């Protein structure tokens, strides 16, 4: 039995020796922290813990093993974070989690693992489990896999220290509540939440304390439980060129549960995708500018929705582009996805893109929708090149769907990067000015400050460089030219989908993973991706439904019908127990 611990951690001397042995010691030019934060961390480390929950290790052998990987982006420079001490993340809740033994866990597994929200809510109403047990179940899984260096996905990088207390305050009967009531949710770590830092994976924001983002406020209003934060591609994949998806200086390299160091996690919402796939929570929230929800959803065999721009607020989220950014739900099934999306809705006066969506239509249903008579557009080149896509279409045809093959028009997206560059140049300073609570803890004010900060210790802060940030500083596109680019690309993006949709009266266009995410982003159109199967290697692949603005309800109906027809999602084998 472990002795009960009360906020006890490593001493600075022990921490130094461990870090030195792994070549992960703190450097003299580490970012300056506020005095209160520094003193508190020193107090934490002054107390020696008899037994560590987690021990840092030398990842050099794993890095070397990936040097000849067929996919260049999977040739990692590092896997383990050089700055994150998992003991600081996991010790505060350890006493309570350790009392939730394997016997209790196994008894609750049939009621929780891979179950959808309506089923779990019914089990709770029937007295088969409680919201507190639900949280402990997921924490048990997180501790079991993330504290083991042989199974860690490097995905959970912060936990809400109050989550169990919050769970105990909930009513045992959720009738009359929103379905999201009492459901543990993980957030991508560019989304603001109280009691946890919001880092975007960057050391420059390592001590960034914020209030709840607008969508987090909406979740809490409905009784959702924020379980913690997950890793991401640093700065939402807008820091380095060609670097691995799912890597950040804060969280290390996120790994795919279907094949650790074998398959790409997708990016930038890598932690959101991997954590849901491994059943670390009911669901997670990701963000997308162009493909950052669709890509990791496809790579991790989960359902991901990139909603119409403006449907969900972006206030309180570290930005790339106020033109194209959006949060979105990532879940194990379609019905949970609709529930989570609905729970985050709300008009935000602070977000210029926010829309007043007051209609009462439910974007989730327990009914079984049909594909019969529904009309879908399918890309001819995907039919020719991808056998899993072809098989999915054949199954849909057998269920009564009408598939129209088409060749998309050739389009040029010149200027797309300038939208991201100039928006981030303007939007990041605004975020820091309005959302960062302690400017002594976060010294940077703009992109140029971040670039200079990173150069002070490039080995730790930007191991893959910062080519995209340098591109932001080099971009001199004028405001008038940028306005013209945005209008032009939105028109091109909509024509790309509208031409076949209008000509053939399509209900949706069918794509693969994030293959057409850039065009959908420019069009500001919604896209829903759903597990479609697995390649011979075991790598997941998904079918993506794309519709016109505010057709989320239609996409959910079509997606649910496809999900019911195919039922292909499988929990990763190594995370099934």
Secondary structure, 3 states (H helix, E strand, C coil): CCCCCCCCCCCHHHHHHHHHHCCCCCCCCCCCCCHHHHHHHHHHHHCCCCCCCCCCCCCHHHHHHCCCCCCHHHCCCCCCCCCCCHHHHHHHHHHHHHCCCHHHHHHHHHHHCCCCHHHHHHHHHCCCCCHHHHHHHHHHHHHHHHCCCCCCCCCEEEECCCHHHHHHCCCCCCCCCCCCCCCEEEEECCECCCCCECCCCCHHHCCCECCCCHHHHHHHHCCCEEEEEECCCHHHHCCCCCCCCCEECCCEECCCCCCCCCCCCCCCCHHHHHHHHCCCCCEEEEEECCCCCHHHHHHCCCEEEECCCCCCCCCCECCCCCCCCEEEEEECCHHHHHHHHHHHCCCCCCCCCCCCCCCCCCCCCCCCCCCCCCEEEEEHHHHHHCHHHHHHHHHHHHCCCEEEEECCCCCCCCCHHHHHHHHHHHHHHHHHHHHCCCCCCCCCCCHHHHHHHHHCCHHHHCCCCCHHHHHHHHCCCCHHHHHHHHHHHHHHHHHHHHHHHHHHCCCEEEEECCCCHHHHHHHCCCEEEEEEEECCCCCEEEEEEECCCCCHHHHHHHHHHHHHHHCCCCCCHHHCC
